[in-house]
């Protein structure tokens, strides 16, 4: 009978493999390329400049939905914010004007 494997080790390997496959399939990136982008951004969100979390669920690869070209790495808040404005700069400018008018 074979050795029993630690279930947590198995889960970690599956997550790493899945993450590697997803990065390559969705964005054409290797983990090393993703890490290089994070390093270029000084381990900060490309939008708000807050430190990126070690929790992968809180870090997102921002990309153009039309071209799938990677733009940067964002925190989950900024990623949701851009998504809620449908990546439309005009809507973002209108939101800025609105906030400025109501300060």
TIMI-2910 file (N, C-alpha, C, CB; in pm, 1 decimal, decimal comma, always signed):
<rs>
+----------+----------+----------+----------+----------+----------+----------+----------+----------+----------+----------+----------+------+
!      n_x !      n_y !      n_z !     ca_x !     ca_y !     ca_z !      c_x !      c_y !      c_z !     cb_x !     cb_y !     cb_z ! resn !
+----------+----------+----------+----------+----------+----------+----------+----------+----------+----------+----------+----------+------+
!    +83,7 !   -117,7 !     +0,0 !     +0,0 !     +0,0 !     +0,0 !    +88,7 !   +124,8 !     +0,0 !    -95,5 !     -0,6 !   +121,7 !  Unk !
!    +50,5 !   +227,0 !    -77,0 !   +130,7 !   +347,8 !    -88,9 !   +118,8 !   +437,4 !    +33,3 !    +90,5 !   +424,4 !   -211,9 !  Unk !
!   +211,0 !   +530,5 !    +39,5 !   +207,6 !   +627,2 !   +149,5 !    +87,9 !   +719,5 !   +134,4 !   +338,1 !   +709,3 !   +154,5 !  Unk !
!    +29,6 !   +754,2 !   +245,8 !    -79,3 !   +853,3 !   +242,7 !    -18,0 !   +990,3 !   +226,5 !   -167,5 !   +846,8 !   +371,9 !  Unk !
!    -77,5 !  +1069,5 !   +140,7 !    -28,5 !  +1205,6 !   +119,5 !   -109,9 !  +1300,8 !   +204,3 !    -35,7 !  +1245,7 !    -30,3 !  Unk !
!    -40,9 !  +1400,8 !   +255,8 !   -106,5 !  +1504,1 !   +335,1 !   -207,3 !  +1576,1 !   +245,5 !     -2,1 !  +1604,7 !   +395,4 !  Unk !
!   -336,1 !  +1574,5 !   +282,9 !   -438,3 !  +1637,3 !   +198,3 !   -411,7 !  +1784,6 !   +170,9 !   -573,5 !  +1622,7 !   +262,4 !  Unk !
!   -353,8 !  +1855,8 !   +267,3 !   -324,6 !  +1997,9 !   +247,0 !   -215,9 !  +2016,8 !   +141,0 !   -281,3 !  +2063,1 !   +379,6 !  Unk !
!   -117,7 !  +1928,8 !   +139,7 !    -11,4 !  +1935,6 !    +38,8 !    -70,5 !  +1908,4 !    -99,2 !   +102,4 !  +1833,8 !    +70,6 !  Unk !
!   -157,7 !  +1810,2 !   -106,6 !   -222,2 !  +1777,9 !   -233,9 !   -305,2 !  +1895,9 !   -282,2 !   -310,6 !  +1652,3 !   -220,2 !  Unk !
!   -384,0 !  +1956,3 !   -191,9 !   -465,6 !  +2072,9 !   -229,1 !   -378,3 !  +2187,6 !   -278,4 !   -550,5 !  +2119,4 !   -109,6 !  Unk !
!   -266,0 !  +2212,3 !   -209,7 !   -176,0 !  +2320,9 !   -249,4 !   -119,5 !  +2295,6 !   -388,5 !    -61,7 !  +2336,4 !   -147,7 !  Unk !
!    -82,4 !  +2170,1 !   -417,2 !    -29,7 !  +2137,4 !   -550,5 !   -136,3 !  +2155,9 !   -658,1 !    +23,0 !  +1993,0 !   -553,4 !  Unk !
!   -258,0 !  +2116,1 !   -628,6 !   -366,7 !  +2132,2 !   -725,4 !   -392,8 !  +2280,4 !   -749,7 !   -495,6 !  +2061,9 !   -675,8 !  Unk !
!   -397,3 !  +2360,3 !   -640,2 !   -418,2 !  +2505,0 !   -656,1 !   -307,9 !  +2567,8 !   -740,2 !   -424,7 !  +2573,7 !   -519,1 !  Unk !
!   -181,3 !  +2528,1 !   -712,9 !    -70,0 !  +2584,8 !   -788,2 !    -80,8 !  +2546,5 !   -935,4 !    +64,6 !  +2537,5 !   -730,2 !  Unk !
!   -111,8 !  +2420,6 !   -962,8 !   -125,8 !  +2375,9 !  -1101,7 !   -241,2 !  +2448,9 !  -1170,1 !   -148,2 !  +2223,1 !  -1107,6 !  Unk !
!   -354,3 !  +2460,2 !  -1100,3 !   -470,9 !  +2528,1 !  -1156,1 !   -439,5 !  +2674,3 !  -1182,7 !   -591,1 !  +2515,8 !  -1061,6 !  Unk !
!   -371,8 !  +2739,7 !  -1087,5 !   -336,2 !  +2879,9 !  -1103,2 !   -243,3 !  +2896,3 !  -1223,7 !   -269,3 !  +2934,2 !   -974,6 !  Unk !
!   -144,0 !  +2806,6 !  -1235,7 !    -49,7 !  +2812,0 !  -1347,9 !   -123,7 !  +2795,8 !  -1479,1 !    +58,6 !  +2703,4 !  -1334,0 !  Unk !
!   -211,6 !  +2696,9 !  -1485,7 !   -286,5 !  +2671,1 !  -1608,2 !   -378,1 !  +2788,2 !  -1641,2 !   -368,2 !  +2542,1 !  -1595,0 !  Unk !
!   -447,5 !  +2841,2 !  -1540,7 !   -541,3 !  +2951,5 !  -1564,2 !   -469,2 !  +3076,9 !  -1611,8 !   -620,1 !  +2982,2 !  -1437,0 !  Unk !
!   -355,6 !  +3107,1 !  -1551,0 !   -279,0 !  +3224,2 !  -1594,1 !   -241,0 !  +3212,7 !  -1740,9 !   -153,1 !  +3240,8 !  -1508,1 !  Unk !
!   -192,6 !  +3095,6 !  -1779,1 !   -147,6 !  +3075,0 !  -1916,6 !   -267,4 !  +3073,9 !  -2011,8 !    -67,8 !  +2942,9 !  -1928,7 !  Unk !
!   -372,8 !  +3004,2 !  -1973,6 !   -489,4 !  +2991,5 !  -2062,3 !   -563,5 !  +3123,6 !  -2078,9 !   -585,1 !  +2885,9 !  -2008,5 !  Unk !
!   -585,3 !  +3195,3 !  -1969,9 !   -664,5 !  +3318,6 !  -1977,3 !   -584,7 !  +3438,4 !  -2024,6 !   -723,8 !  +3349,1 !  -1843,3 !  Unk !
!   -461,4 !  +3450,7 !  -1975,4 !   -386,7 !  +3574,6 !  -1998,2 !   -255,2 !  +3555,9 !  -2072,6 !   -359,1 !  +3640,2 !  -1867,9 !  Unk !
!   -216,2 !  +3432,4 !  -2098,9 !    -89,4 !  +3406,7 !  -2166,3 !    +30,8 !  +3435,6 !  -2078,1 !    -80,5 !  +3488,9 !  -2291,7 !  Unk !
!    +11,8 !  +3434,3 !  -1946,4 !   +118,5 !  +3467,2 !  -1852,0 !   +168,5 !  +3344,2 !  -1778,4 !    +70,2 !  +3570,8 !  -1752,1 !  Unk !
!   +297,4 !  +3344,1 !  -1748,1 !   +351,0 !  +3246,8 !  -1654,4 !   +346,0 !  +3310,2 !  -1515,2 !   +497,6 !  +3203,4 !  -1693,4 !  Unk !
!   +364,6 !  +3228,6 !  -1413,2 !   +368,6 !  +3281,9 !  -1277,4 !   +484,6 !  +3380,6 !  -1264,3 !   +382,1 !  +3167,3 !  -1173,6 !  Unk !
!   +596,2 !  +3350,0 !  -1329,8 !   +712,6 !  +3438,8 !  -1323,8 !   +682,7 !  +3574,1 !  -1387,3 !   +832,5 !  +3374,0 !  -1393,3 !  Unk !
!   +610,6 !  +3574,2 !  -1499,2 !   +573,2 !  +3700,8 !  -1564,1 !   +478,4 !  +3780,8 !  -1475,7 !   +507,8 !  +3674,4 !  -1701,3 !  Unk !
!   +382,0 !  +3712,0 !  -1413,9 !   +291,0 !  +3778,9 !  -1321,3 !   +367,9 !  +3839,6 !  -1204,8 !   +185,1 !  +3680,9 !  -1269,6 !  Unk !
!   +461,2 !  +3762,7 !  -1149,3 !   +541,1 !  +3811,9 !  -1037,5 !   +626,7 !  +3931,7 !  -1078,8 !   +630,1 !  +3700,0 !   -982,9 !  Unk !
!   +674,5 !  +3932,7 !  -1203,8 !   +753,8 !  +4046,0 !  -1253,2 !   +668,0 !  +4172,1 !  -1260,8 !   +813,8 !  +4013,9 !  -1392,2 !  Unk !
!   +542,5 !  +4157,6 !  -1302,1 !   +451,5 !  +4273,0 !  -1307,2 !   +429,3 !  +4326,6 !  -1166,2 !   +315,5 !  +4234,1 !  -1372,9 !  Unk !
!   +405,6 !  +4236,6 !  -1071,9 !   +385,9 !  +4277,3 !   -932,5 !   +510,5 !  +4350,5 !   -881,7 !   +354,6 !  +4153,9 !   -842,9 !  Unk !
!   +628,4 !  +4299,5 !   -914,0 !   +753,2 !  +4363,9 !   -870,8 !   +767,8 !  +4502,4 !   -934,2 !   +874,9 !  +4275,9 !   -907,0 !  Unk !
!   +733,1 !  +4514,9 !  -1064,1 !   +738,1 !  +4645,8 !  -1131,4 !   +646,9 !  +4746,8 !  -1062,0 !   +697,7 !  +4631,9 !  -1279,8 !  Unk !
!   +538,1 !  +4698,5 !  -1005,6 !   +441,7 !  +4783,9 !   -935,9 !   +478,2 !  +4799,9 !   -788,0 !   +300,1 !  +4726,0 !   -949,1 !  Unk !
!   +597,5 !  +4757,3 !   -749,2 !   +643,7 !  +4765,9 !   -609,3 !   +548,5 !  +4695,3 !   -513,4 !   +659,1 !  +4912,2 !   -567,5 !  Unk !
!   +489,1 !  +4585,1 !   -559,2 !   +394,3 !  +4506,3 !   -480,2 !   +274,8 !  +4589,4 !   -434,2 !   +464,5 !  +4446,2 !   -359,5 !  Unk !
!   +235,5 !  +4684,4 !   -519,4 !   +121,3 !  +4771,2 !   -490,1 !    +18,4 !  +4759,6 !   -602,1 !   +166,7 !  +4919,0 !   -472,7 !  Unk !
!   -107,2 !  +4786,8 !   -567,5 !   -213,9 !  +4793,3 !   -666,9 !   -178,6 !  +4902,1 !   -769,3 !   -352,7 !  +4822,1 !   -599,1 !  Unk !
!   -198,3 !  +4874,3 !   -896,6 !   -164,8 !  +4969,3 !  -1002,5 !   -252,4 !  +5094,0 !   -998,6 !   -177,6 !  +4902,5 !  -1137,7 !  Unk !
!   -367,3 !  +5087,3 !   -932,3 !   -457,7 !  +5202,6 !   -926,6 !   -442,0 !  +5279,2 !   -795,3 !   -603,3 !  +5156,9 !   -943,5 !  Unk !
!   -467,7 !  +5215,1 !   -683,4 !   -471,3 !  +5286,9 !   -554,8 !   -337,2 !  +5288,2 !   -482,1 !   -575,3 !  +5224,8 !   -464,9 !  Unk !
!   -242,3 !  +5211,3 !   -528,6 !   -106,2 !  +5205,8 !   -472,2 !   -100,2 !  +5148,7 !   -330,7 !    -46,3 !  +5343,8 !   -471,6 !  Unk !
!   -206,9 !  +5081,8 !   -286,9 !   -203,4 !  +5012,9 !   -158,2 !   -128,6 !  +4880,7 !   -177,0 !   -348,6 !  +4988,7 !   -102,3 !  Unk !
!    -63,3 !  +4830,5 !    -70,6 !     +9,2 !  +4703,6 !    -83,2 !    -84,7 !  +4591,1 !   -126,6 !    +77,4 !  +4667,1 !    +50,0 !  Unk !
!    -34,4 !  +4506,8 !   -217,6 !   -112,6 !  +4391,1 !   -260,6 !   -108,4 !  +4285,5 !   -152,1 !    -59,7 !  +4334,1 !   -394,6 !  Unk !
!   -217,4 !  +4215,6 !   -134,9 !   -229,8 !  +4112,1 !    -33,1 !   -156,4 !  +3985,8 !    -75,2 !   -376,8 !  +4081,1 !     -5,9 !  Unk !
!   -116,5 !  +3906,3 !    +23,6 !    -60,7 !  +3774,7 !     -5,2 !   -171,8 !  +3675,6 !    -39,9 !    +21,2 !  +3723,7 !   +114,7 !  Unk !
!   -295,4 !  +3714,4 !    -14,8 !   -410,1 !  +3628,8 !    -43,8 !   -445,5 !  +3642,5 !   -192,2 !   -532,5 !  +3666,1 !    +46,8 !  Unk !
!   -427,6 !  +3534,2 !   -267,8 !   -449,6 !  +3537,6 !   -412,6 !   -591,4 !  +3579,6 !   -449,3 !   -420,1 !  +3401,9 !   -472,4 !  Unk !
!   -688,0 !  +3555,2 !   -361,1 !   -826,3 !  +3593,6 !   -391,3 !   -845,4 !  +3744,9 !   -390,3 !   -921,3 !  +3529,5 !   -291,4 !  Unk !
!   -753,0 !  +3816,6 !   -327,7 !   -765,6 !  +3961,5 !   -317,4 !   -680,9 !  +4035,0 !   -421,0 !   -726,6 !  +4006,5 !   -178,6 !  Unk !
!   -615,9 !  +3960,5 !   -509,1 !   -529,4 !  +4017,3 !   -611,8 !   -583,2 !  +3974,0 !   -747,6 !   -380,2 !  +3972,3 !   -592,8 !  Unk !
!   -597,6 !  +4070,4 !   -838,5 !   -658,8 !  +4040,7 !   -967,9 !   -572,1 !  +4088,4 !  -1083,4 !   -796,4 !  +4104,6 !   -976,8 !  Unk !
!   -571,7 !  +4011,3 !  -1189,5 !   -502,4 !  +4051,1 !  -1311,2 !   -600,1 !  +4134,4 !  -1392,0 !   -450,5 !  +3926,8 !  -1393,0 !  Unk !
!   -567,5 !  +4261,8 !  -1408,2 !   -653,7 !  +4351,4 !  -1485,1 !   -618,0 !  +4337,3 !  -1632,1 !   -638,9 !  +4499,9 !  -1437,7 !  Unk !
!   -721,2 !  +4327,8 !  -1713,7 !   -698,9 !  +4311,2 !  -1857,2 !   -810,5 !  +4377,9 !  -1935,1 !   -689,2 !  +4162,3 !  -1894,4 !  Unk !
!   -780,2 !  +4409,8 !  -2060,3 !   -881,1 !  +4463,1 !  -2151,4 !   -969,1 !  +4346,0 !  -2193,4 !   -815,8 !  +4534,6 !  -2276,6 !  Unk !
!  -1098,9 !  +4359,7 !  -2177,0 !  -1188,8 !  +4250,0 !  -2211,2 !  -1201,2 !  +4228,9 !  -2361,2 !  -1324,9 !  +4275,1 !  -2152,6 !  Unk !
!  -1172,4 !  +4330,7 !  -2440,2 !  -1179,5 !  +4316,8 !  -2586,9 !  -1057,8 !  +4243,6 !  -2641,5 !  -1191,1 !  +4454,8 !  -2653,6 !  Unk !
!   -938,2 !  +4279,6 !  -2589,5 !   -814,5 !  +4222,5 !  -2644,4 !   -751,6 !  +4117,1 !  -2554,9 !   -714,8 !  +4331,6 !  -2669,0 !  Unk !
!   -796,3 !  +4110,6 !  -2429,4 !   -739,2 !  +4023,2 !  -2326,5 !   -596,1 !  +4063,4 !  -2289,6 !   -741,2 !  +3878,3 !  -2374,2 !  Unk !
!   -551,8 !  +4180,3 !  -2333,2 !   -417,6 !  +4227,3 !  -2299,6 !   -413,0 !  +4267,2 !  -2152,5 !   -376,3 !  +4346,5 !  -2390,0 !  Unk !
!   -311,1 !  +4217,4 !  -2082,5 !   -294,3 !  +4246,6 !  -1940,2 !   -248,7 !  +4391,6 !  -1924,1 !   -191,9 !  +4148,6 !  -1874,6 !  Unk !
!   -316,6 !  +4462,6 !  -1831,2 !   -282,3 !  +4602,6 !  -1804,3 !   -202,9 !  +4617,2 !  -1675,7 !   -408,3 !  +4687,6 !  -1796,8 !  Unk !
!   -229,7 !  +4533,6 !  -1578,1 !   -160,7 !  +4542,3 !  -1450,2 !   -225,1 !  +4451,0 !  -1348,0 !   -159,9 !  +4685,6 !  -1399,4 !  Unk !
!   -177,6 !  +4460,6 !  -1224,5 !   -230,5 !  +4380,7 !  -1114,5 !   -299,8 !  +4476,9 !  -1017,5 !   -116,4 !  +4297,8 !  -1042,7 !  Unk !
!   -423,4 !  +4442,4 !   -981,8 !   -505,0 !  +4529,9 !   -896,9 !   -549,5 !  +4459,3 !   -769,9 !   -627,0 !  +4579,3 !   -973,7 !  Unk !
!   -581,5 !  +4539,5 !   -668,9 !   -648,5 !  +4484,8 !   -551,5 !   -794,0 !  +4456,0 !   -592,0 !   -640,4 !  +4584,7 !   -427,9 !  Unk !
!   -861,6 !  +4378,9 !   -511,3 !   -998,8 !  +4341,0 !   -547,6 !  -1091,8 !  +4462,2 !   -553,0 !  -1053,2 !  +4238,5 !   -447,8 !  Unk !
!  -1068,6 !  +4562,1 !   -466,1 !  -1155,5 !  +4680,2 !   -465,0 !  -1143,9 !  +4757,5 !   -595,3 !  -1121,0 !  +4771,3 !   -346,6 !  Unk !
!  -1022,5 !  +4783,4 !   -639,4 !  -1003,9 !  +4859,7 !   -764,0 !  -1051,2 !  +4779,8 !   -884,4 !   -856,1 !  +4898,9 !   -782,0 !  Unk !
!  -1028,8 !  +4649,3 !   -881,3 !  -1074,7 !  +4565,1 !   -991,6 !  -1226,8 !  +4571,9 !  -1004,1 !  -1029,1 !  +4419,4 !   -971,0 !  Unk !
!  -1296,4 !  +4562,4 !   -890,0 !  -1442,7 !  +4572,4 !   -891,3 !  -1488,6 !  +4710,8 !   -935,8 !  -1499,5 !  +4540,7 !   -752,7 !  Unk !
!  -1417,0 !  +4813,2 !   -889,6 !  -1453,6 !  +4950,1 !   -926,0 !  -1447,6 !  +4971,3 !  -1076,1 !  -1362,3 !  +5049,7 !   -856,3 !  Unk !
!  -1337,8 !  +4929,0 !  -1137,7 !  -1327,1 !  +4943,2 !  -1283,4 !  -1434,7 !  +4861,6 !  -1353,4 !  -1187,7 !  +4899,7 !  -1332,2 !  Unk !
!  -1458,6 !  +4742,0 !  -1303,0 !  -1561,9 !  +4656,9 !  -1363,0 !  -1700,5 !  +4717,7 !  -1351,6 !  -1561,3 !  +4520,4 !  -1298,0 !  Unk !
!  -1729,1 !  +4780,3 !  -1237,2 !  -1859,8 !  +4843,1 !  -1217,9 !  -1881,5 !  +4961,5 !  -1311,3 !  -1874,9 !  +4888,4 !  -1074,1 !  Unk !
!  -1772,1 !  +5022,3 !  -1355,7 !  -1780,9 !  +5132,1 !  -1452,5 !  -1756,7 !  +5082,9 !  -1594,7 !  -1680,3 !  +5241,9 !  -1417,6 !  Unk !
!  -1755,9 !  +4950,7 !  -1611,7 !  -1741,0 !  +4887,1 !  -1743,6 !  -1616,2 !  +4935,4 !  -1817,8 !  -1864,6 !  +4914,2 !  -1828,8 !  Unk !
!  -1509,7 !  +4964,5 !  -1742,1 !  -1381,7 !  +5010,8 !  -1800,1 !  -1400,4 !  +5133,3 !  -1889,8 !  -1316,0 !  +4897,7 !  -1880,9 !  Unk !
!  -1500,0 !  +5213,9 !  -1860,7 !  -1532,4 !  +5330,0 !  -1943,6 !  -1477,9 !  +5457,6 !  -1879,7 !  -1685,2 !  +5341,1 !  -1964,3 !  Unk !
!  -1371,3 !  +5517,4 !  -1937,5 !  -1313,5 !  +5638,9 !  -1879,7 !  -1414,7 !  +5752,6 !  -1865,2 !  -1197,8 !  +5685,4 !  -1964,6 !  Unk !
!  -1507,8 !  +5764,9 !  -1958,2 !  -1607,8 !  +5872,3 !  -1949,5 !  -1689,2 !  +5858,1 !  -1821,8 !  -1701,2 !  +5870,6 !  -2072,9 !  Unk !
!  -1731,4 !  +5736,8 !  -1790,4 !  -1808,6 !  +5715,3 !  -1668,1 !  -1724,7 !  +5744,3 !  -1544,4 !  -1861,7 !  +5571,8 !  -1663,0 !  Unk !
!  -1597,9 !  +5709,7 !  -1550,5 !  -1509,1 !  +5738,1 !  -1437,3 !  -1490,5 !  +5888,4 !  -1419,2 !  -1372,5 !  +5670,0 !  -1457,4 !  Unk !
!  -1473,3 !  +5962,8 !  -1529,5 !  -1461,1 !  +6109,3 !  -1520,8 !  -1588,9 !  +6171,0 !  -1463,9 !  -1430,6 !  +6169,7 !  -1660,1 !  Unk !
!  -1704,1 !  +6120,3 !  -1506,7 !  -1830,8 !  +6169,8 !  -1452,8 !  -1840,5 !  +6143,8 !  -1303,2 !  -1948,8 !  +6104,6 !  -1525,1 !  Unk !
!  -1793,0 !  +6028,1 !  -1259,3 !  -1793,0 !  +5996,6 !  -1116,3 !  -1700,6 !  +6090,8 !  -1040,4 !  -1750,5 !  +5850,9 !  -1093,0 !  Unk !
!  -1585,2 !  +6122,8 !  -1098,0 !  -1492,1 !  +6218,4 !  -1035,1 !  -1558,1 !  +6354,8 !  -1022,3 !  -1360,5 !  +6230,0 !  -1117,0 !  Unk !
!  -1620,5 !  +6400,5 !  -1130,2 !  -1689,9 !  +6529,9 !  -1127,3 !  -1799,0 !  +6530,5 !  -1020,2 !  -1751,0 !  +6561,7 !  -1265,5 !  Unk !
!  -1873,5 !  +6423,1 !  -1011,1 !  -1980,2 !  +6411,1 !   -912,2 !  -1923,2 !  +6420,8 !   -770,5 !  -2056,1 !  +6277,9 !   -930,7 !  Unk !
!  -1815,9 !  +6345,2 !   -743,8 !  -1755,9 !  +6348,2 !   -610,7 !  -1700,7 !  +6486,9 !   -578,1 !  -1644,5 !  +6243,5 !   -600,3 !  Unk !
!  -1636,0 !  +6548,9 !   -675,9 !  -1579,7 !  +6682,0 !   -652,7 !  -1689,6 !  +6784,7 !   -623,5 !  -1497,0 !  +6726,5 !   -774,3 !  Unk !
!  -1802,2 !  +6772,5 !   -691,6 !  -1912,4 !  +6867,8 !   -672,5 !  -1979,4 !  +6850,1 !   -536,2 !  -2016,4 !  +6851,4 !   -783,9 !  Unk !
!  -1962,6 !  +6734,1 !   -474,6 !  -2031,4 !  +6706,6 !   -348,1 !  -1937,0 !  +6691,3 !   -229,7 !  -2113,8 !  +6582,4 !   -361,6 !  Unk !
!  -1823,1 !  +6755,8 !   -238,2 !  -1728,7 !  +6751,2 !   -125,2 !  -1768,2 !  +6851,5 !    -21,3 !  -1584,8 !  +6777,5 !   -171,4 !  Unk !
+----------+----------+----------+----------+----------+----------+----------+----------+----------+----------+----------+----------+------+
</rs>
